[in-house]
Amino acid sequence: MHEKSPRQNIFFPLTVLFGTVFIITTLAFMASMLGEPSAPVTVFLFNNAGWMLSLEAGGTIGFGLLALAVDRRQILQETETVAASAAASEDSTRGEER
């Protein structure tokens, strides 16, 4: 019996990466609200948190959808391959019975 090679899908790790960065940015923004308002990190986050969080959320959603689409396509291709090989082996066994 042949071993299956693992499917490679780079979009799943990218989804996890963007999600992790999104969570870290959100927590840092919340923590900066509790700290000194004139701290450099607080000023940076108040000036840039909007576009940073938008980019991270968009990346998480976009890469997540791409990961799902690629995974679905790979599963359908594997299913077609298995069905074709099953049909071919069935035809070959019918030929031997005759």
Phi and psi in radians as a Rosetta constraint file:
Dihedral C 1 N 2 CA 2 C 2 CIRCULARHARMONIC -1.450 0.35
Dihedral N 2 CA 2 C 2 N 3 CIRCULARHARMONIC 2.609 0.35
Dihedral C 2 N 3 CA 3 C 3 CIRCULARHARMONIC -1.558 0.35
Dihedral N 3 CA 3 C 3 N 4 CIRCULARHARMONIC 2.473 0.35
Dihedral C 3 N 4 CA 4 C 4 CIRCULARHARMONIC -1.371 0.35
Dihedral N 4 CA 4 C 4 N 5 CIRCULARHARMONIC 2.403 0.35
Dihedral C 4 N 5 CA 5 C 5 CIRCULARHARMONIC -1.468 0.35
Dihedral N 5 CA 5 C 5 N 6 CIRCULARHARMONIC 2.470 0.35
Dihedral C 5 N 6 CA 6 C 6 CIRCULARHARMONIC -1.154 0.35
Dihedral N 6 CA 6 C 6 N 7 CIRCULARHARMONIC 2.452 0.35
Dihedral C 6 N 7 CA 7 C 7 CIRCULARHARMONIC -1.288 0.35
Dihedral N 7 CA 7 C 7 N 8 CIRCULARHARMONIC 2.431 0.35
Dihedral C 7 N 8 CA 8 C 8 CIRCULARHARMONIC -1.809 0.35
Dihedral N 8 CA 8 C 8 N 9 CIRCULARHARMONIC 2.205 0.35
Dihedral C 8 N 9 CA 9 C 9 CIRCULARHARMONIC -2.486 0.35
Dihedral N 9 CA 9 C 9 N 10 CIRCULARHARMONIC 1.788 0.35
Dihedral C 9 N 10 CA 10 C 10 CIRCULARHARMONIC -1.200 0.35
Dihedral N 10 CA 10 C 10 N 11 CIRCULARHARMONIC -0.313 0.35
Dihedral C 10 N 11 CA 11 C 11 CIRCULARHARMONIC -1.296 0.35
Dihedral N 11 CA 11 C 11 N 12 CIRCULARHARMONIC -0.460 0.35
Dihedral C 11 N 12 CA 12 C 12 CIRCULARHARMONIC -1.133 0.35
Dihedral N 12 CA 12 C 12 N 13 CIRCULARHARMONIC -0.860 0.35
Dihedral C 12 N 13 CA 13 C 13 CIRCULARHARMONIC -1.096 0.35
Dihedral N 13 CA 13 C 13 N 14 CIRCULARHARMONIC -0.606 0.35
Dihedral C 13 N 14 CA 14 C 14 CIRCULARHARMONIC -1.161 0.35
Dihedral N 14 CA 14 C 14 N 15 CIRCULARHARMONIC -0.633 0.35
Dihedral C 14 N 15 CA 15 C 15 CIRCULARHARMONIC -1.104 0.35
Dihedral N 15 CA 15 C 15 N 16 CIRCULARHARMONIC -0.771 0.35
Dihedral C 15 N 16 CA 16 C 16 CIRCULARHARMONIC -1.118 0.35
Dihedral N 16 CA 16 C 16 N 17 CIRCULARHARMONIC -0.728 0.35
Dihedral C 16 N 17 CA 17 C 17 CIRCULARHARMONIC -1.068 0.35
Dihedral N 17 CA 17 C 17 N 18 CIRCULARHARMONIC -0.878 0.35
Dihedral C 17 N 18 CA 18 C 18 CIRCULARHARMONIC -1.131 0.35
Dihedral N 18 CA 18 C 18 N 19 CIRCULARHARMONIC -0.658 0.35
Dihedral C 18 N 19 CA 19 C 19 CIRCULARHARMONIC -1.121 0.35
Dihedral N 19 CA 19 C 19 N 20 CIRCULARHARMONIC -0.705 0.35
Dihedral C 19 N 20 CA 20 C 20 CIRCULARHARMONIC -1.149 0.35
Dihedral N 20 CA 20 C 20 N 21 CIRCULARHARMONIC -0.774 0.35
Dihedral C 20 N 21 CA 21 C 21 CIRCULARHARMONIC -1.120 0.35
Dihedral N 21 CA 21 C 21 N 22 CIRCULARHARMONIC -0.657 0.35
Dihedral C 21 N 22 CA 22 C 22 CIRCULARHARMONIC -1.067 0.35
Dihedral N 22 CA 22 C 22 N 23 CIRCULARHARMONIC -0.795 0.35
Dihedral C 22 N 23 CA 23 C 23 CIRCULARHARMONIC -1.133 0.35
Dihedral N 23 CA 23 C 23 N 24 CIRCULARHARMONIC -0.754 0.35
Dihedral C 23 N 24 CA 24 C 24 CIRCULARHARMONIC -1.099 0.35
Dihedral N 24 CA 24 C 24 N 25 CIRCULARHARMONIC -0.749 0.35
Dihedral C 24 N 25 CA 25 C 25 CIRCULARHARMONIC -1.116 0.35
Dihedral N 25 CA 25 C 25 N 26 CIRCULARHARMONIC -0.732 0.35
Dihedral C 25 N 26 CA 26 C 26 CIRCULARHARMONIC -1.101 0.35
Dihedral N 26 CA 26 C 26 N 27 CIRCULARHARMONIC -0.787 0.35
Dihedral C 26 N 27 CA 27 C 27 CIRCULARHARMONIC -1.145 0.35
Dihedral N 27 CA 27 C 27 N 28 CIRCULARHARMONIC -0.670 0.35
Dihedral C 27 N 28 CA 28 C 28 CIRCULARHARMONIC -1.140 0.35
Dihedral N 28 CA 28 C 28 N 29 CIRCULARHARMONIC -0.696 0.35
Dihedral C 28 N 29 CA 29 C 29 CIRCULARHARMONIC -1.127 0.35
Dihedral N 29 CA 29 C 29 N 30 CIRCULARHARMONIC -0.737 0.35
Dihedral C 29 N 30 CA 30 C 30 CIRCULARHARMONIC -1.149 0.35
Dihedral N 30 CA 30 C 30 N 31 CIRCULARHARMONIC -0.710 0.35
Dihedral C 30 N 31 CA 31 C 31 CIRCULARHARMONIC -1.175 0.35
Dihedral N 31 CA 31 C 31 N 32 CIRCULARHARMONIC -0.598 0.35
Dihedral C 31 N 32 CA 32 C 32 CIRCULARHARMONIC -1.187 0.35
Dihedral N 32 CA 32 C 32 N 33 CIRCULARHARMONIC -0.447 0.35
Dihedral C 32 N 33 CA 33 C 33 CIRCULARHARMONIC -1.186 0.35
Dihedral N 33 CA 33 C 33 N 34 CIRCULARHARMONIC -0.460 0.35
Dihedral C 33 N 34 CA 34 C 34 CIRCULARHARMONIC -1.524 0.35
Dihedral N 34 CA 34 C 34 N 35 CIRCULARHARMONIC -0.263 0.35
Dihedral C 34 N 35 CA 35 C 35 CIRCULARHARMONIC -1.649 0.35
Dihedral N 35 CA 35 C 35 N 36 CIRCULARHARMONIC -2.817 0.35
Dihedral C 35 N 36 CA 36 C 36 CIRCULARHARMONIC -1.229 0.35
Dihedral N 36 CA 36 C 36 N 37 CIRCULARHARMONIC 2.172 0.35
Dihedral C 36 N 37 CA 37 C 37 CIRCULARHARMONIC -1.126 0.35
Dihedral N 37 CA 37 C 37 N 38 CIRCULARHARMONIC -0.411 0.35
Dihedral C 37 N 38 CA 38 C 38 CIRCULARHARMONIC -1.658 0.35
Dihedral N 38 CA 38 C 38 N 39 CIRCULARHARMONIC 0.083 0.35
Dihedral C 38 N 39 CA 39 C 39 CIRCULARHARMONIC -1.154 0.35
Dihedral N 39 CA 39 C 39 N 40 CIRCULARHARMONIC 2.508 0.35
Dihedral C 39 N 40 CA 40 C 40 CIRCULARHARMONIC -1.003 0.35
Dihedral N 40 CA 40 C 40 N 41 CIRCULARHARMONIC -0.686 0.35
Dihedral C 40 N 41 CA 41 C 41 CIRCULARHARMONIC -1.139 0.35
Dihedral N 41 CA 41 C 41 N 42 CIRCULARHARMONIC -0.714 0.35
Dihedral C 41 N 42 CA 42 C 42 CIRCULARHARMONIC -1.129 0.35
Dihedral N 42 CA 42 C 42 N 43 CIRCULARHARMONIC -0.783 0.35
Dihedral C 42 N 43 CA 43 C 43 CIRCULARHARMONIC -1.086 0.35
Dihedral N 43 CA 43 C 43 N 44 CIRCULARHARMONIC -0.774 0.35
Dihedral C 43 N 44 CA 44 C 44 CIRCULARHARMONIC -1.057 0.35
Dihedral N 44 CA 44 C 44 N 45 CIRCULARHARMONIC -0.816 0.35
Dihedral C 44 N 45 CA 45 C 45 CIRCULARHARMONIC -1.174 0.35
Dihedral N 45 CA 45 C 45 N 46 CIRCULARHARMONIC -0.684 0.35
Dihedral C 45 N 46 CA 46 C 46 CIRCULARHARMONIC -1.147 0.35
Dihedral N 46 CA 46 C 46 N 47 CIRCULARHARMONIC -0.551 0.35
Dihedral C 46 N 47 CA 47 C 47 CIRCULARHARMONIC -1.422 0.35
Dihedral N 47 CA 47 C 47 N 48 CIRCULARHARMONIC -0.503 0.35
Dihedral C 47 N 48 CA 48 C 48 CIRCULARHARMONIC -2.141 0.35
Dihedral N 48 CA 48 C 48 N 49 CIRCULARHARMONIC -0.050 0.35
Dihedral C 48 N 49 CA 49 C 49 CIRCULARHARMONIC -1.101 0.35
Dihedral N 49 CA 49 C 49 N 50 CIRCULARHARMONIC -0.597 0.35
Dihedral C 49 N 50 CA 50 C 50 CIRCULARHARMONIC -1.043 0.35
Dihedral N 50 CA 50 C 50 N 51 CIRCULARHARMONIC -0.966 0.35
Dihedral C 50 N 51 CA 51 C 51 CIRCULARHARMONIC -1.260 0.35
Dihedral N 51 CA 51 C 51 N 52 CIRCULARHARMONIC -0.544 0.35
Dihedral C 51 N 52 CA 52 C 52 CIRCULARHARMONIC -1.135 0.35
Dihedral N 52 CA 52 C 52 N 53 CIRCULARHARMONIC -0.832 0.35
Dihedral C 52 N 53 CA 53 C 53 CIRCULARHARMONIC -1.159 0.35
Dihedral N 53 CA 53 C 53 N 54 CIRCULARHARMONIC -0.637 0.35
Dihedral C 53 N 54 CA 54 C 54 CIRCULARHARMONIC -1.109 0.35
Dihedral N 54 CA 54 C 54 N 55 CIRCULARHARMONIC -0.778 0.35
Dihedral C 54 N 55 CA 55 C 55 CIRCULARHARMONIC -1.106 0.35
Dihedral N 55 CA 55 C 55 N 56 CIRCULARHARMONIC -0.762 0.35
Dihedral C 55 N 56 CA 56 C 56 CIRCULARHARMONIC -1.188 0.35
Dihedral N 56 CA 56 C 56 N 57 CIRCULARHARMONIC -0.733 0.35
Dihedral C 56 N 57 CA 57 C 57 CIRCULARHARMONIC -1.156 0.35
Dihedral N 57 CA 57 C 57 N 58 CIRCULARHARMONIC -0.737 0.35
Dihedral C 57 N 58 CA 58 C 58 CIRCULARHARMONIC -1.098 0.35
Dihedral N 58 CA 58 C 58 N 59 CIRCULARHARMONIC -0.709 0.35
Dihedral C 58 N 59 CA 59 C 59 CIRCULARHARMONIC -1.125 0.35
Dihedral N 59 CA 59 C 59 N 60 CIRCULARHARMONIC -0.711 0.35
Dihedral C 59 N 60 CA 60 C 60 CIRCULARHARMONIC -1.100 0.35
Dihedral N 60 CA 60 C 60 N 61 CIRCULARHARMONIC -0.823 0.35
Dihedral C 60 N 61 CA 61 C 61 CIRCULARHARMONIC -1.177 0.35
Dihedral N 61 CA 61 C 61 N 62 CIRCULARHARMONIC -0.809 0.35
Dihedral C 61 N 62 CA 62 C 62 CIRCULARHARMONIC -1.100 0.35
Dihedral N 62 CA 62 C 62 N 63 CIRCULARHARMONIC -0.864 0.35
Dihedral C 62 N 63 CA 63 C 63 CIRCULARHARMONIC -1.190 0.35
Dihedral N 63 CA 63 C 63 N 64 CIRCULARHARMONIC -0.552 0.35
Dihedral C 63 N 64 CA 64 C 64 CIRCULARHARMONIC -1.105 0.35
Dihedral N 64 CA 64 C 64 N 65 CIRCULARHARMONIC -0.779 0.35
Dihedral C 64 N 65 CA 65 C 65 CIRCULARHARMONIC -1.164 0.35
Dihedral N 65 CA 65 C 65 N 66 CIRCULARHARMONIC -0.694 0.35
Dihedral C 65 N 66 CA 66 C 66 CIRCULARHARMONIC -1.114 0.35
Dihedral N 66 CA 66 C 66 N 67 CIRCULARHARMONIC -0.696 0.35
Dihedral C 66 N 67 CA 67 C 67 CIRCULARHARMONIC -1.084 0.35
Dihedral N 67 CA 67 C 67 N 68 CIRCULARHARMONIC -0.754 0.35
Dihedral C 67 N 68 CA 68 C 68 CIRCULARHARMONIC -1.136 0.35
Dihedral N 68 CA 68 C 68 N 69 CIRCULARHARMONIC -0.722 0.35
Dihedral C 68 N 69 CA 69 C 69 CIRCULARHARMONIC -1.149 0.35
Dihedral N 69 CA 69 C 69 N 70 CIRCULARHARMONIC -0.772 0.35
Dihedral C 69 N 70 CA 70 C 70 CIRCULARHARMONIC -1.149 0.35
Dihedral N 70 CA 70 C 70 N 71 CIRCULARHARMONIC -0.736 0.35
Dihedral C 70 N 71 CA 71 C 71 CIRCULARHARMONIC -1.077 0.35
Dihedral N 71 CA 71 C 71 N 72 CIRCULARHARMONIC -0.760 0.35
Dihedral C 71 N 72 CA 72 C 72 CIRCULARHARMONIC -1.094 0.35
Dihedral N 72 CA 72 C 72 N 73 CIRCULARHARMONIC -0.737 0.35
Dihedral C 72 N 73 CA 73 C 73 CIRCULARHARMONIC -1.116 0.35
Dihedral N 73 CA 73 C 73 N 74 CIRCULARHARMONIC -0.727 0.35
Dihedral C 73 N 74 CA 74 C 74 CIRCULARHARMONIC -1.125 0.35
Dihedral N 74 CA 74 C 74 N 75 CIRCULARHARMONIC -0.688 0.35
Dihedral C 74 N 75 CA 75 C 75 CIRCULARHARMONIC -1.139 0.35
Dihedral N 75 CA 75 C 75 N 76 CIRCULARHARMONIC -0.751 0.35
Dihedral C 75 N 76 CA 76 C 76 CIRCULARHARMONIC -1.114 0.35
Dihedral N 76 CA 76 C 76 N 77 CIRCULARHARMONIC -0.687 0.35
Dihedral C 76 N 77 CA 77 C 77 CIRCULARHARMONIC -1.139 0.35
Dihedral N 77 CA 77 C 77 N 78 CIRCULARHARMONIC -0.709 0.35
Dihedral C 77 N 78 CA 78 C 78 CIRCULARHARMONIC -1.131 0.35
Dihedral N 78 CA 78 C 78 N 79 CIRCULARHARMONIC -0.714 0.35
Dihedral C 78 N 79 CA 79 C 79 CIRCULARHARMONIC -1.096 0.35
Dihedral N 79 CA 79 C 79 N 80 CIRCULARHARMONIC -0.758 0.35
Dihedral C 79 N 80 CA 80 C 80 CIRCULARHARMONIC -1.115 0.35
Dihedral N 80 CA 80 C 80 N 81 CIRCULARHARMONIC -0.682 0.35
Dihedral C 80 N 81 CA 81 C 81 CIRCULARHARMONIC -1.145 0.35
Dihedral N 81 CA 81 C 81 N 82 CIRCULARHARMONIC -0.770 0.35
Dihedral C 81 N 82 CA 82 C 82 CIRCULARHARMONIC -1.137 0.35
Dihedral N 82 CA 82 C 82 N 83 CIRCULARHARMONIC -0.738 0.35
Dihedral C 82 N 83 CA 83 C 83 CIRCULARHARMONIC -1.130 0.35
Dihedral N 83 CA 83 C 83 N 84 CIRCULARHARMONIC -0.711 0.35
Dihedral C 83 N 84 CA 84 C 84 CIRCULARHARMONIC -1.171 0.35
Dihedral N 84 CA 84 C 84 N 85 CIRCULARHARMONIC -0.715 0.35
Dihedral C 84 N 85 CA 85 C 85 CIRCULARHARMONIC -1.225 0.35
Dihedral N 85 CA 85 C 85 N 86 CIRCULARHARMONIC -0.589 0.35
Dihedral C 85 N 86 CA 86 C 86 CIRCULARHARMONIC -1.166 0.35
Dihedral N 86 CA 86 C 86 N 87 CIRCULARHARMONIC -0.712 0.35
Dihedral C 86 N 87 CA 87 C 87 CIRCULARHARMONIC -1.155 0.35
Dihedral N 87 CA 87 C 87 N 88 CIRCULARHARMONIC -0.687 0.35
Dihedral C 87 N 88 CA 88 C 88 CIRCULARHARMONIC -1.171 0.35
Dihedral N 88 CA 88 C 88 N 89 CIRCULARHARMONIC -0.709 0.35
Dihedral C 88 N 89 CA 89 C 89 CIRCULARHARMONIC -1.231 0.35
Dihedral N 89 CA 89 C 89 N 90 CIRCULARHARMONIC -0.574 0.35
Dihedral C 89 N 90 CA 90 C 90 CIRCULARHARMONIC -1.169 0.35
Dihedral N 90 CA 90 C 90 N 91 CIRCULARHARMONIC -0.712 0.35
Dihedral C 90 N 91 CA 91 C 91 CIRCULARHARMONIC -1.136 0.35
Dihedral N 91 CA 91 C 91 N 92 CIRCULARHARMONIC -0.668 0.35
Dihedral C 91 N 92 CA 92 C 92 CIRCULARHARMONIC -1.221 0.35
Dihedral N 92 CA 92 C 92 N 93 CIRCULARHARMONIC -0.617 0.35
Dihedral C 92 N 93 CA 93 C 93 CIRCULARHARMONIC -1.272 0.35
Dihedral N 93 CA 93 C 93 N 94 CIRCULARHARMONIC -0.541 0.35
Dihedral C 93 N 94 CA 94 C 94 CIRCULARHARMONIC -1.179 0.35
Dihedral N 94 CA 94 C 94 N 95 CIRCULARHARMONIC -0.646 0.35
Dihedral C 94 N 95 CA 95 C 95 CIRCULARHARMONIC -1.161 0.35
Dihedral N 95 CA 95 C 95 N 96 CIRCULARHARMONIC -0.588 0.35
Dihedral C 95 N 96 CA 96 C 96 CIRCULARHARMONIC -1.283 0.35
Dihedral N 96 CA 96 C 96 N 97 CIRCULARHARMONIC -0.500 0.35
Dihedral C 96 N 97 CA 97 C 97 CIRCULARHARMONIC -1.270 0.35
Dihedral N 97 CA 97 C 97 N 98 CIRCULARHARMONIC -0.467 0.35
